[in-house]
Amino acid sequence: MGISSVTSEALQLKLRQLLPSQQGFGTDLSASDTIIPIIDLTASAEGSDVRESLQSALSFGGITSFSVTNATDTVILSGVTGFYRIFGGVSCTASSSAGSFYDINIYDGSSEKEILNGGVGNTDTAGSLNYLYDFIVFMTIDDSIRVTASNTKAFVRGCTRQLADKNGTLVQPVGFSPQ
């Protein structure tokens, strides 16, 4: 078995960046001609888990769609907990007699907190608004998500998908079965 010194300044710099506590040792990197197998025992390696970007994938059975105009609808009911992604688009158009407005709120059973709102006023006779949104909320047992579109010229459309339960355990896409 032979050990040889590695004198690459680029590798030394990377080592110092990745392992700042090792900066004071001052020894050079060394390489060995012995093969040491490394076995990855994580859930990702065994196939029972997927990386986060794939875990948050949309699936037919995993999303709930909504469309609200001229009404207030509850798009995530109270009683469910965890982390939810809410995404979609808004379109509002004004006329000379009325503006168009939208709101997306968290309601805890007694009061609301606005997450997103906007619109165009009736003084904006040729005004219109188109907006895409995408955010994640944490729902407690009493929380619900309410969406309001003020009239027939305000449209809020979108989908919801649970990403994780209240403990942060990721919810896999519907239909995904780990190996």
Secondary structure, DSSP 4 states (H G I P E B T S, - for coil): --EEEE--HHHHHHHHHH-GGGTTS-PPEEEESS-------SHHHHTSS--HHHHT---GGG-EEEEEESEEEEEE-TT--EEEEEEEEEEEE--SS--EEEEEEEE-SS-EEEEEEEEE-TT-TT-EEEEEEEEEEEE-TT-EEEEEE-STTEEEEEEEEEEE-TT-PBPPPTT----
